[in-house]
Amino acid sequence: MTPMKRAVSLAREAMGTTSPNPAVGAVLVKDGVVLGTGHTQLPGSHHAEIEALLMAGDSSRGPTLYTTLEPCCIFGRTPPCTQAIIAAGVAEVQVAAIDPNPRVAGNGVTELQASGLQVSLGDEAEAARELYEAFAKHINTKLPFITAKFAMSLDGKIATETGDSKWVTGPQARGIVQQLRRECDAVMVGINTVLADDPQLTARDDQGTPLTRQPLRVVLDSQCRTPLDARLLRKPGHTLIITSSKAIGQQVDQLKHAG
């Protein structure tokens, strides 16, 4: 596995845990030896490049840094990664994608080059584009990146004639759904799905255990018909029910008390 492919793999491991920051992977290499690796931590904590530099310690002088996203050059909840990279004595930086954030967008590369570092772009560019398409949409439009999910049988049906089938998908498809939930900030359904399927809408691991970090569960329910014993109200995480003036006040209050 090339260093950049490894960086992409590290970024994917962090997907769903770094929002609103993008998930980045970084690998520090010198003379063919990996000195440090890292991925973006929780918001407000270390970025991927800093994790890799810390792992490398004093041996970080003179290596090449492979990172899936252009190092940041702005002060936010953490200092700019560009300054840490320059101070550590990194000789070369290879970047898979330019940061789509207009406040960075090439400025990080320019700062590194101005300090004498060699910077190259493009390796694993397509993989990086997929990693950051949601971040790019939101940072440039302030709109969410939406993934539509539906399931149907080979003959185009979404349920059996009697409606008693629990699933029309197999284990592989359900595994993909769980992966999507792990990567998303929210999962949204309509009230008819709640009434028909009583879903949990949780993100679970391969053994079916709910994860510590859960996406926000959102129900579109104009008349507040969500049952008080619905499973999604009793699962870890938070639930948002979007209703309308058609809803009766008592029903709204009961759902609020149910969590």
Summary of the structure (lengths in Angstrom):
residues: 259
radius of gyration: 22.4
end to end distance: 46.7
largest distance: 69.2
contacts: 771
relative contact order: 0.09
helix: 35%
strand: 16%
